[in-house]
Amino acid sequence: MRVDHVGRPGSASRRRARVGRDRRMAVVEVSYAEGWDVEARCEFGPLSVEGARRKDSDGHPYVVIHRVPGRAVPVEVHLVAWADHYVGQWTYDESGRRTHEVDLRLLEADRLFLRRYVQRRYSSPEQRDRARDAWRLTLDLSPDGKGSKVIEERGEGGGSFHTLADVPESKRWYPRSEFGVRAAGSPSVSPESEPGERETREARKEGLESQFPWRPPRPGRPGLALEDLFRPGTRFISENWGEMTVDGIGHIATLRVPSGRLVVADPRYRDDPRELTQHIPPGEYPLQKAVLVGEGEHFGERFPVTEEPVVRLLIADEPAVTWEMGLSEGDDPRLLLDGHAYGFGTDVAAGGFADASGWRTLSAKIRRYYEESDESHAESVTDGCICVTDEETGGDLVTFSTEGDGTWPVWLGRSATGELVSVSVITSWVADLRQS
């Protein structure tokens, strides 16, 4: 695997490169554009070299297209977005199918980290682009090496093979180029170049900019109008239950956080707790849940339905107008894949809000409650939520249920002035819930 870099372009945009399995010399034509149509495999918003330079220096997204004359689809496309710490590199075969994907992240001023590498092999000329049954190798890496893995999916009926990734430093970090980078395993540009400049290809169709806008990967967002879920009377539409209305705000418990350090995690895990880097003023705060009501129907019979999709710790009685991911030490949003988020893990469909200073004592009491049925230091507060107290620190831990196992992100709500007003967890998979 190799990632080479291309220096800042001059007036020339036709370069000699070795292409093909036999490494023959060919001319690669380089052009620039604002965006890329993933499905049609063509650029839109053509840019001159100077226009691309401006995009590059401003950190705005743009693409670099490498073509071989006489070939309908590009050899390679670079998707550059420095402000988002991202460079993507896609290589195509002659049928327009993606064979290699490189995901590089700008974690240091002059170095790019190889976050993900994907290679595909197609079993026949008829197999479609990125077919689910194509052979695929995926390499996922992290800078500290933890969780780095290789997954080989061997195509239809072939199963998959998972192993830890052992990649040397020289293959994980690459120098940042002045302007664009080349894909791993792609043709290497020779020092020779031909004069003259090729016009950027205007292969776009009506309305393409709005239909197929390329954008760099972005971390996940809440996906729900969290503040509106705590406004009684607000109506939502659920694909399962139809119209639902916010019936009220349910009080779970009052949580004492004397240290101002907050943990949101599954207390039955014995690993280190997931303490938020965002501290809160020491004090007592209401832990609340949103309550939605509606009606369901089964074989002609109607019945009441209640959903409680969100819990929140209310820090201040002001509306949240912006939301951001709650981070823990070591979390780096620049490493997240598109739509992914950091969160706490659970395999018992549960989480908890707690004062960090008493976590060891508090979580031990919760485990004794569940594993040994020890109720001497636990109080059931509402709907299976359990509260325990650390007498030494005066801090509390209150549990809540999630709809299932997995990773559950934590969201920080901020007021119009940027003050933290709530810490929320979406506790159910209600992707079908939308505001009416």
N, C-alpha and C positions, 0 to 999 in steps of 0.2 A: 504494500500500500504506500502511495507516495502523494504528497501534496506539494506542488511547486507554486511559486508565486510569479505573477506578471508585474513588471514595473509600470510606472506611470506612462500612459500611451502618448505618443507624439502624433504627428499627422498621419503616419502610416497605420492602416488597419488591416492590411493583408500580410499574413505571416506564414512562413514555411514551418510546417510541423510534421512530425512522424505520426502517421495514422494507420490504423488497421493492425491486424495480428502480425503481419510481416514487417511492420514498422516502416512502410514506404514513406517517402517524402511527399507531402501535398501542401497546397496552399489553404490555410484556414483564414476565412474572412471574419473579422471581429466587428460587431456593431453594438449599439447601446440603445436602451429604451427605458421608459418609465415602469412598464409592467410586463407581465407574462400571462398568457392565457394557457392555463394548465391543460385544458381539454383539447383545444385546437392546436396546441404546441406552436404558437406564434406570438410575437411581441406586439405591444401597442404603445402609443406615445413615443415615437422615435426621438432619440436624443443625439445631438452632435457630441463630438469628443469633449468640447468645452462644457456643454450642458451636463454631460455625465460627470465631469470633474467637479462642477458646482454641487451636484447631488452628493457626490462622494465627500466633499469637504464639509457640507452641511449635515451629513449623517442621514440624509433622506434616502428611502429605498430606490433602487434602480436595478436593471439587469444588464448582463453582458452576454451576448449571444455569439457562439463560435459555429461557423458553417463551413462546409466543404463544397465548393462549386459542383453543381450537378446533383446534389443530394437534396431531397425535398425537406427533410427535417434537420435540425441542428445537431451537431456532434455533442455539444455541451452548452449548458446555460448556467451562469453564475447569478445568484440572487443576493445582492449586497445591501445591508442595512446597518451601518455602523452605529447609529443611535440606539438601535435595538440589540447591539452586540452580536450581530448574526451575519454569517455568510453561508449560503446554501449553494451546493454544486450538484447539478444533475447531468448525467450522461445518458444519451439516447442511442439506440441501435437504428439501423436503416429503416425499420418499420415504425419508428417513432415511439418505441417502448422504452421506458426508463430502466436502465440496467444498473446504474450506480447512483447513490445519493450520499452526499457528505454534508454533515451538519457541524459547522464550526462556530465557536463562541469566543468573542473578544473578552477574555477575562483579565488580561493585562494590557497595558498600553501598546506593547509591541509584539504580543504573542496571541495566537489563536489556539483554542483547545478543541480537540476532536471530541465532540459530545456524542455523535452517533454516526455510524457508517452502515449503509444498507447495500447489499449486492443481490441482484436477481438474475436468474437464468430461466429462459423460456423453453419449454419442451418441444414446441412446434411453431412454425410461422403463423399459425392461426391463433395461438394463445394471445389473449388480449393484454394490453398494457396493465401492469401491476395486478395481474390475475392472482386471486387468493390461492390458487393451487400451483402457482409458479414456485420453483425452488428459491429460497430466500435465506440470506445470512444477515443477521442484525447484530451489530456490535454497539453496546451501550457502555459509556465510560463516565466516571466521575473523577475529578482532580485528585481526591484522596484515595482512590482505588476501591473504596467501599461500595459494594453493590454493582461493580462493573461486571458485565456478563456478555456471553455470546449465545445467540439462539440460531440454530440451523433448522429451518423448516423445509422438509424434503419433498414437498409437493403432495399432490393428491394420494392419500393412502400411505405416505411414507413416514408419517409421524414427525416428531421434532426432537432435537437434541439440545439440552441446556448445559452450559458450563460456565465457570468463572473466567473472566477475561484477564489474560496476563500480557499486557502490552507495554513495551519499554517506553521510557520517557521520550525518546526521539521520535516515536510514532504517535505520541499523544499531543505534543505541542509543536506548533509551526509558526514561523515568523509572519507577522502581518505585512502584507505587501503595501506599497504606496497606493495602489489602485487595482482592486480586484484580486482574485486568487484562482488558481487552477485546481481542477478536481483530482481527487486521489485516483491514481491508475489511468489518468487521461493522457492524451498526447502531450509531449513536452515541447514547448516552443523553442525553436533554435534561435541563436543570436541573429541569424540573417532575417531580413525583412524586405519587402518590396515597397517601393514608394507608391503614393496614390492612396486615395481614401474612398472606401465603398460607402454609398448612401445607405442609411439604416433602412432595413426592410420594413415596409408598411403593410405587413400582412395582418390586417385587422378587419373586423366586420362591424356593422352598425351596432352601436351600443355596447361594444366590447368592454370599454373601460368600466362601466357600471356592472356588467354581468360577470366578468372574470377578473376582478382586481387581485393581483398578487399582493400579499402582505407578509411580513416576517412573522415567525411564531410569537404568540403572545401568551402569557400565563393565564390560567383560568380566572373567570369572574364568577360572582355568586349565581347569576342566571335567574334569580328571582328578585322581585321588588321587596327586599327585606323590610324596609321601613313601612311600606304599605301593608305588609302582613300583620303589623301591630296597630293598624288603624281600624277600629270597629266600624262595620258597615261597608268596607271595601269589598268589591266583588271580584272573584276570580273564576276562570273556566278550567275545569279539569276534564281530560279526555275520558277518565274513568267514571266520574260522578256528575259531570255537567257543571252547572253554576253552583259556586260555593261562596259563602259570605263570611268575612271575619266577624266572629261572634263576640270576641273579647280577648283580653290579655289574661292568661292564667298565671297566677303566682305560684311558683314552685317552692322557693325558700329564700331566706336572706343569707347571703354569703359574706362572711367576715374575711377580709384580706388585710391583716395588720401589717404585712411586710410590703404591700404594694406590688409584689411579684406574683404573677398569675400563671398557673398551670392549667391547660386544657388537654386532657389525656384520658386514656382508659386506665383507671386505678388498679385493675386486675393484672396489668402488665407489670412484670418485675424489672423491666429495663428502666434506665434513667427517664425521668418525666420530661414531657415536652413543655418546657417553660417558655413563655412568650418573651421576646426581647422588649416588647412594648410594656412598660410598667404603668400602673394606675395609682392614683392617690390612695394611700392606706385608708381603709374605712369599711363600711358595710354597704352591700349593694343587692338589689332585688334580682333574683334569677327568675326569668319569665319565659312563657311559651306562647306562641301564636295559636289561636284556636279558630279553625274554620269549620263551618257546618253546611250541610247540604242534604240531598236526598238521593238514595240509590234505588235501583229497581232490579228485581230478579224474578223471572217468570210471572210478571204482572204484579208482583207485590212490591210496594214501596217501603223503604225503611230509612231511618235517619243515619247520616254519615258524619263522622267527625275526623278531621285531620289536624295534626299538630306538627307542622313541618319544620319549625324553627324554634330554637331556644336562644335566649340572649341574656347577658349580664348587662344591666342598664347602669351605665356609669354617670350619665347626666341626662336630665329630662329635656333634651333638645333633639330635633330631627336629624338623622344622619343623611347627608346629601352625597357623600362619596364613600366608596368602600375599597379596602385594600386587604391583601392577604396577611393574616397573622403569622409572623415568622418566628422561628426558634433559632438558637445559635447554630451556625453552620449552614443554614438555608441560604441559597443563592438563587434568586429568581432568574438570573441570566442563564441558568442551566436548564430551566424547565422547557419541556416540549410543549407544542401548541395545545392550549386548553388544559394543561396539567397544573396541579397546585400542590403545595405542601400541606400536610395535615397530620393528625394523630391516627395511629392504627389501632384496630380492634378486631379480635376474633370471637368476641362474645356480644357484639352489637350493643356496646355501651361506651359512654364517655363520662367525664366529670370535670367540673370547675373546682379549683382548689387554691388555697394559699400555698405558695411554693415553699415557704420556710418550714412548714410542718408536713411536707409531702410524705416523707418516709413513715411517720407515725399514722397519718391519715389513710394512706393507701393500704397499710398493713391491717388496719381495722376493717376496711372494706373487704379485703381478701378473707379475713376470718369470718366476716358476716356471711359470705357466699360459700366458702369452702368448709367451714366448721359450724355453720348456723349459729354463730356467736352474735346475738343481738344485744349484748350488754352495753355496748358503746355506740350503737347505731339507732337512728330514728328514721322511720318511714315517713316521708313528708307528703308525697302525692304521687299517685299512679306508678308506684314501684320505684320512685326516686328515693335514694337513701342519703341521709346527712350524717356525717361524723365530725367530731371536734377534737382538736389537739389542745388539751388543757394547758400545756406548757406555753404554746405560742398564742393561743386564743384564735387560731385560724380554723376554717371549716373546709370540708370537701362535700360537694353535692353531686350525685350521679344523675345521669339521664340516659335514655335509651335511644339507639339509632335503629334504622330500618333493617340494617344488616351489617355484616362484617366489611372490612376494607379500610380505606383511608378517608377521613372526613376533615375537610379544610375548616379553618377558623377565619372569620371575616371581621375586620375592624371597621366600624362605622364612625365617620368624622362629620362634625358640624360644618356649616359654611365658613367658619373661622379656622377650621382645621383641628379643633379640639376632639379628642376621643370621647365618644358618647355611648358606644355599645360594643360588646364583643359577642358575636353570634356564630352559631353552628347550624347549618341546614341538616336536619336529622333524618330526612326521608328523601327517596329518589322521586322527586315530583317535577321532573323535567317537563311534564305535560301541563303543568299549572301555569296559566298565563292570566294577566289582568284583563278583566272584562272591559 
